[in-house]
Amino acid sequence: MGIFSSIKDAIFGHHASAQPQPQGGAPKPATAQPAATAPAAQAQQPAPAQAQAQAQPMQEVDLEKVLDAKPGADKLNWRSSIVDLMKLVGIDSSFDNRKQLATELGRANYTGSAEDNEWLHQRTMEELEKNGAKVPANLTA
């Protein structure tokens, strides 16, 4: 698994666990319901599975809401720093990991300069947006 996938999973995974609505009453045994409501229960069973399968890759996630809710978000400048973003989602922000992320996102000659890090942060935000995150416009421009 690549660095970008780890970032994406940390953001989308957190969001999915924060909204247990589709599985709110998960233990709904169809056999325990009266015959009149059994078809309704059966009709509802495929929907959460389908929603879950479809929601994983393209579920819109409010990036700011998810990241601001993480412990330590108030002490990190994740909105403009790739290092702080990686720290916030629990990924080692070492040069090697940032270089690997840059390579994944299209820059093979990453040197770790301020310009490279700004580019890397912006590209990460753009990719998160392409993968279903609601990213404020000022973080992708």
C-alpha positions as CSV (number, residue, x, y, z in Angstrom):
1,M,0.0,0.0,0.0
2,G,1.3,3.4,-0.9
3,I,1.6,6.5,1.2
4,F,-1.3,8.2,-0.6
5,S,-3.5,5.2,0.1
6,S,-2.5,5.3,3.7
7,I,-3.5,9.0,3.9
8,K,-6.8,8.4,2.1
9,D,-7.6,5.4,4.3
10,A,-6.8,7.4,7.5
11,I,-9.2,10.1,6.4
12,F,-12.0,8.0,4.8
13,G,-11.7,5.3,7.4
14,H,-12.2,7.8,10.2
15,H,-15.2,9.3,8.5
16,A,-16.8,5.9,7.9
17,S,-16.6,5.0,11.6
18,A,-18.0,8.4,12.6
19,Q,-21.2,7.7,10.7
20,P,-22.7,4.4,11.8
21,Q,-26.1,5.3,10.4
22,P,-26.4,2.5,7.8
23,Q,-25.6,-0.1,10.4
24,G,-27.2,1.6,13.4
25,G,-29.3,-1.4,14.3
26,A,-27.1,-4.0,12.8
27,P,-28.5,-7.0,14.8
28,K,-31.9,-7.0,13.1
29,P,-32.8,-10.7,12.9
30,A,-35.4,-11.2,10.1
31,T,-36.7,-14.3,11.8
32,A,-37.6,-12.5,14.9
33,Q,-40.0,-10.1,13.1
34,P,-43.7,-10.9,12.3
35,A,-44.4,-12.3,8.9
36,A,-46.0,-9.0,7.8
37,T,-42.7,-7.0,8.3
38,A,-40.3,-9.7,7.2
39,P,-40.3,-8.6,3.5
40,A,-39.5,-5.1,4.5
41,A,-36.6,-6.3,6.7
42,Q,-35.3,-8.4,3.8
43,A,-35.5,-5.5,1.4
44,Q,-33.5,-3.4,3.8
45,Q,-30.7,-5.9,4.2
46,P,-29.1,-5.5,0.7
47,A,-29.2,-1.7,0.9
48,P,-26.6,-1.3,3.7
49,A,-24.3,-3.8,2.0
50,Q,-24.7,-2.0,-1.3
51,A,-24.3,1.4,0.3
52,Q,-21.2,0.3,2.1
53,A,-19.6,-1.2,-1.0
54,Q,-20.4,1.9,-3.0
55,A,-19.6,4.4,-0.3
56,Q,-16.1,3.2,0.4
57,P,-14.4,4.5,-2.8
58,M,-16.5,7.5,-3.7
59,Q,-18.2,8.6,-0.4
60,E,-17.9,12.3,-0.1
61,V,-16.0,13.2,3.1
62,D,-15.8,16.7,4.5
63,L,-12.0,16.9,4.8
64,E,-11.9,19.8,7.2
65,K,-14.5,18.3,9.5
66,V,-12.7,15.0,9.6
67,L,-9.2,16.4,10.1
68,D,-10.3,19.1,12.6
69,A,-11.9,16.4,14.7
70,K,-8.6,14.4,15.0
71,P,-6.6,14.8,18.3
72,G,-3.9,17.4,17.9
73,A,-5.4,19.1,14.9
74,D,-5.4,22.4,16.7
75,K,-1.6,22.2,17.1
76,L,-0.8,21.3,13.5
77,N,-1.0,23.3,10.4
78,W,-2.3,20.6,8.2
79,R,-4.0,23.0,5.8
80,S,-0.7,24.1,4.3
81,S,1.9,21.7,5.6
82,I,2.3,18.2,4.1
83,V,4.4,17.2,7.1
84,D,1.7,18.3,9.6
85,L,-1.0,16.6,7.4
86,M,0.9,13.3,7.5
87,K,1.5,13.6,11.3
88,L,-2.2,14.3,11.9
89,V,-3.2,11.1,10.1
90,G,-0.5,9.0,11.8
91,I,1.9,8.6,9.0
92,D,5.7,9.1,9.3
93,S,6.5,12.4,7.6
94,S,10.1,11.5,7.0
95,F,11.9,12.7,3.8
96,D,11.7,9.1,2.4
97,N,8.0,8.9,2.9
98,R,7.4,12.4,1.4
99,K,9.6,11.4,-1.6
100,Q,7.6,8.2,-2.1
101,L,4.4,10.2,-1.9
102,A,5.7,12.7,-4.4
103,T,6.6,9.9,-6.8
104,E,3.1,8.4,-6.4
105,L,1.6,11.8,-7.3
106,G,3.9,12.5,-10.3
107,R,7.1,14.2,-9.2
108,A,10.1,11.9,-9.5
109,N,12.7,14.6,-8.7
110,Y,11.4,15.5,-5.2
111,T,14.1,17.2,-3.1
112,G,12.2,18.2,0.0
113,S,12.4,21.9,-0.7
114,A,9.7,24.3,0.5
115,E,8.4,24.5,-3.1
116,D,8.3,20.7,-3.4
117,N,6.4,20.4,-0.1
118,E,3.9,23.1,-1.2
119,W,3.4,21.2,-4.5
120,L,3.1,17.9,-2.6
121,H,0.5,19.3,-0.2
122,Q,-1.6,20.7,-3.1
123,R,-1.4,17.5,-5.1
124,T,-2.4,15.5,-2.1
125,M,-5.4,17.7,-1.6
126,E,-6.3,17.4,-5.3
127,E,-6.1,13.6,-5.2
128,L,-8.2,13.5,-2.0
129,E,-10.8,15.6,-3.8
130,K,-10.7,13.2,-6.9
131,N,-11.3,10.3,-4.5
132,G,-14.4,11.9,-2.9
133,A,-13.2,14.3,-0.3
134,K,-14.9,17.7,0.0
135,V,-11.8,19.9,-0.1
136,P,-12.0,23.7,0.3
137,A,-11.0,25.5,-2.9
138,N,-8.2,27.4,-1.2
139,L,-6.4,24.1,-0.5
140,T,-6.3,22.9,-4.1
141,A,-5.4,26.2,-5.8
